[in-house]
Amino acid sequence: MSAEATSIRFVKGHGTQNDFLLIPDTDATLGEQLDEAFTRRIADRHAGLGADGVIRVVPAARVPGHEDLDDVEWFMDYRNADGSVAEMCGNGVRVMARYLWESGLADGPMLSIATRGGVRTVHAEPDGTFTVEMGHAKPASTRQMSFVAVGGNTWPATPVWVPNPHAVVFVDDVAAAGLLTEPPQVRPAAVFPESANVEFVVDRGPRHIALRVWERGVGETRSCGTGVCAAAWAAMRRDGVGAGSTYAVDVPGGQLSVTERPDGELLLTGPAVLGVRGTVDTES
Ligand SMILES: N[C@@H](CCC[C@H](N)C(=O)O)C(=O)O
């Protein structure tokens, strides 16, 4: 380790196998070190620790623009594995809440966490799962048709923001998307100016769907909480069911559920798991 390098603590966690490196930054001194290059290095599955995303756990009072939130002590500083910054992470916010509770940094059973996409409140459920108030889904502001293309195949897509951008595609078989070695193309660019996460969705039964997801800034992952909300919201519109409905959503890494409250708030329920802890140097 060079003279300038520092040792940083991390905790590995996952929600339905969407996995994260949580970096506690309780005195807000690590922001500059946890940059794009460092994130890429530690998130790398071969040369680093491996993760879909990195979450810097930092006091909201020390994050410009989030200093004055009532009853919100913590901010989720989320980066995808490629180092890009994202609005928030539906699986990660459950894992972060569990970490804060188990570390004694917050009291339960309810915790509000600030994110770039707004404040999200997490509730610890009696059965050991966690429910997140995910906000309202926002459909596209234009009626322009949207598409997802992979290889030679193109499907119509439903664009929706939760608040991360998503393109939801209904297919007969999730295998139709192929191996997904390249990012799916989302079109037109005017609808998706910041690109999008893509969900390939099939029906499993009444109010029960399954999906594969390509995460912007990562690749194909085993789950995506905002993507699961986007897919359930799109399926509810397609099925013409009213608010108050709950959909079960199978992902490669497990199962989540999404309820749309009568006021339109989406509730995402699922597990949060904490695992390996250790330290990593800021310079390799
Ligand atoms: N895995 C997350 C979403 C993470 C951000 C996403 N890749 C993006 O760039 O929008 C989730 O569980 O929601």
The ligand as an SDF file (V2000), in Angstrom:
LIG
                    3D

 13 12  0  0  0  0  0  0  0  0999 V2000
  -30.3140   -2.3800   -8.8220 N   0  0  0  0  0  0  0  0  0  0  0  0
  -31.0370   -1.2120   -8.5900 C   0  0  0  0  0  0  0  0  0  0  0  0
  -30.9690   -0.1350   -9.6300 C   0  0  0  0  0  0  0  0  0  0  0  0
  -29.5510    0.4100   -9.7460 C   0  0  0  0  0  0  0  0  0  0  0  0
  -29.4150    1.5650  -10.7060 C   0  0  0  0  0  0  0  0  0  0  0  0
  -29.6660    1.2020  -12.1350 C   0  0  0  0  0  0  0  0  0  0  0  0
  -28.6890    0.2960  -12.6700 N   0  0  0  0  0  0  0  0  0  0  0  0
  -29.6820    2.5090  -12.9450 C   0  0  0  0  0  0  0  0  0  0  0  0
  -28.6480    2.8990  -13.5190 O   0  0  0  0  0  0  0  0  0  0  0  0
  -30.7440    3.1370  -12.9900 O   0  0  0  0  0  0  0  0  0  0  0  0
  -32.4190   -1.4690   -8.0350 C   0  0  0  0  0  0  0  0  0  0  0  0
  -32.5680   -2.4650   -7.2990 O   0  0  0  0  0  0  0  0  0  0  0  0
  -33.3300   -0.6620   -8.2250 O   0  0  0  0  0  0  0  0  0  0  0  0
  1  2  1  0
  2  3  1  0
  2 11  1  0
  3  4  1  0
  4  5  1  0
  5  6  1  0
  6  7  1  0
  6  8  1  0
  8  9  2  0
  8 10  1  0
 11 12  2  0
 11 13  1  0
M  END
$$$$
